[in-house]
Amino acid sequence: MTAGRGRNRSVCFGPAQPQHNPAITDHEEIAVQRTFATLMTAALLSQSVKAEEAEMQANHPYVGLWVTEDGYIRHELLPNGRYIEARGTRERAYEGRYQVMGTHIDYWDDTGFTADGDFIDGVLHHAGMIFYRGRRTGKP
């Protein structure tokens, strides 16, 4: 007799078969499966919507660099709804998310600070400051 013959060995190739839990009825199990399927569908659709929103934001007229007259404060509005604020030599002084509704912008800093502003005639008015498109002076 060869070693190993006659023993009960279980070899599993592929995913394990689900074990039936007698405490859960078939009706409850079907409900759980439907809920899971619904959640997965919602998650996949959400990813698709987020990808479309990011693509639309990439073409948004306000995405890009906004700079104060002296170049000291710089807001980079990223296409993914995030922003990076540089101050002087600090390239990442503040970071957070933003949302533009029409010509109004709301900021939510990662530290919890909130602010807003308005785009008027191609100029960003924010927190008592005025920002212009791109770099205005050689002073970063």
C-alpha positions as CSV (number, residue, x, y, z in Angstrom):
1,M,0.0,0.0,0.0
2,T,1.3,3.4,-0.9
3,A,1.6,6.2,1.7
4,G,-1.4,8.4,1.7
5,R,-3.9,6.0,0.2
6,G,-7.0,5.4,2.0
7,R,-6.8,8.7,3.8
8,N,-9.5,11.4,3.5
9,R,-7.8,14.3,1.7
10,S,-9.6,17.3,0.4
11,V,-8.0,19.2,-2.4
12,C,-9.6,22.4,-3.5
13,F,-9.0,24.0,-6.9
14,G,-10.7,27.3,-7.4
15,P,-13.0,29.2,-5.0
16,A,-14.3,27.4,-2.0
17,Q,-17.9,26.4,-2.0
18,P,-20.1,28.5,0.3
19,Q,-21.2,26.7,3.4
20,H,-24.9,26.9,4.2
21,N,-25.6,28.6,7.5
22,P,-28.7,27.0,9.0
23,A,-29.4,30.1,11.0
24,I,-30.0,32.0,7.7
25,T,-33.0,31.1,5.6
26,D,-32.8,30.9,1.9
27,H,-35.0,34.0,1.6
28,E,-32.6,36.0,3.8
29,E,-29.6,34.7,1.8
30,I,-31.2,35.8,-1.4
31,A,-31.9,39.2,0.1
32,V,-28.3,39.5,1.2
33,Q,-27.1,38.6,-2.3
34,R,-29.4,41.1,-3.9
35,T,-28.2,43.8,-1.5
36,F,-24.6,43.0,-2.4
37,A,-25.3,43.1,-6.1
38,T,-27.1,46.4,-5.7
39,L,-24.1,47.9,-3.8
40,M,-21.6,46.6,-6.3
41,T,-23.6,48.1,-9.2
42,A,-23.9,51.4,-7.4
43,A,-20.1,51.4,-6.7
44,L,-19.3,50.7,-10.3
45,L,-21.7,53.4,-11.6
46,S,-20.2,55.8,-9.1
47,Q,-16.7,55.2,-10.5
48,S,-18.0,55.8,-14.0
49,V,-19.7,59.1,-12.9
50,K,-16.5,60.2,-11.1
51,A,-14.4,59.5,-14.2
52,E,-16.8,61.6,-16.3
53,E,-16.8,64.4,-13.8
54,A,-12.9,64.4,-13.7
55,E,-12.8,64.5,-17.5
56,M,-15.3,67.4,-17.6
57,Q,-13.4,69.3,-14.9
58,A,-10.2,68.9,-16.9
59,N,-11.8,71.0,-19.5
60,H,-13.3,73.5,-17.0
61,P,-12.2,77.1,-17.8
62,Y,-11.1,77.7,-14.1
63,V,-8.8,74.7,-13.8
64,G,-5.2,75.7,-13.7
65,L,-2.9,78.2,-11.9
66,W,-4.2,81.4,-10.2
67,V,-1.7,83.9,-8.8
68,T,-1.8,87.1,-6.8
69,E,-0.3,90.2,-8.5
70,D,2.9,89.9,-6.5
71,G,3.1,86.1,-7.2
72,Y,3.4,85.3,-3.5
73,I,0.2,83.2,-3.3
74,R,-0.6,80.6,-6.0
75,H,-3.7,78.4,-6.2
76,E,-3.5,75.5,-8.6
77,L,-7.0,74.1,-9.3
78,L,-6.5,70.5,-10.3
79,P,-8.9,68.8,-12.7
80,N,-9.7,66.2,-10.0
81,G,-11.4,68.7,-7.7
82,R,-8.3,69.2,-5.5
83,Y,-6.2,72.3,-5.1
84,I,-2.7,73.1,-3.9
85,E,-1.9,76.5,-2.5
86,A,1.6,77.8,-2.5
87,R,2.8,80.7,-0.4
88,G,6.2,82.2,-1.1
89,T,8.7,79.4,-1.1
90,R,6.3,76.9,0.5
91,E,5.0,75.1,-2.6
92,R,2.4,73.0,-0.7
93,A,1.4,75.4,2.1
94,Y,-2.2,74.2,1.9
95,E,-4.1,71.5,0.1
96,G,-7.7,70.5,-0.1
97,R,-10.7,70.2,-2.4
98,Y,-12.8,72.7,-4.2
99,Q,-16.0,72.9,-6.0
100,V,-17.1,75.4,-8.6
101,M,-20.8,76.3,-9.1
102,G,-21.2,78.7,-11.9
103,T,-18.8,81.5,-11.1
104,H,-18.6,80.8,-7.3
105,I,-15.8,78.6,-5.8
106,D,-15.9,76.8,-2.4
107,Y,-12.7,75.5,-0.8
108,W,-12.3,72.9,1.9
109,D,-8.8,72.6,3.2
110,D,-7.6,69.2,4.5
111,T,-7.1,70.7,7.9
112,G,-10.8,71.7,8.1
113,F,-10.5,75.4,7.1
114,T,-13.2,76.6,4.6
115,A,-13.2,79.6,2.3
116,D,-14.9,80.7,-0.9
117,G,-14.5,83.1,-3.8
118,D,-16.0,84.4,-7.0
119,F,-14.7,84.6,-10.6
120,I,-15.5,88.0,-12.0
121,D,-14.4,89.0,-15.5
122,G,-11.7,86.3,-15.6
123,V,-10.3,87.3,-12.2
124,L,-10.6,85.2,-9.0
125,H,-11.7,87.2,-5.9
126,H,-10.9,85.1,-2.8
127,A,-10.5,86.1,0.9
128,G,-9.8,89.8,0.1
129,M,-7.2,88.9,-2.5
130,I,-7.3,89.0,-6.3
131,F,-5.9,86.2,-8.3
132,Y,-5.0,86.3,-12.0
133,R,-4.5,83.4,-14.5
134,G,-1.0,82.1,-14.5
135,R,2.1,83.9,-13.2
136,R,1.9,87.7,-13.1
137,T,5.4,88.5,-12.0
138,G,8.7,86.7,-11.7
139,K,8.3,86.5,-7.9
140,P,7.3,83.0,-6.9
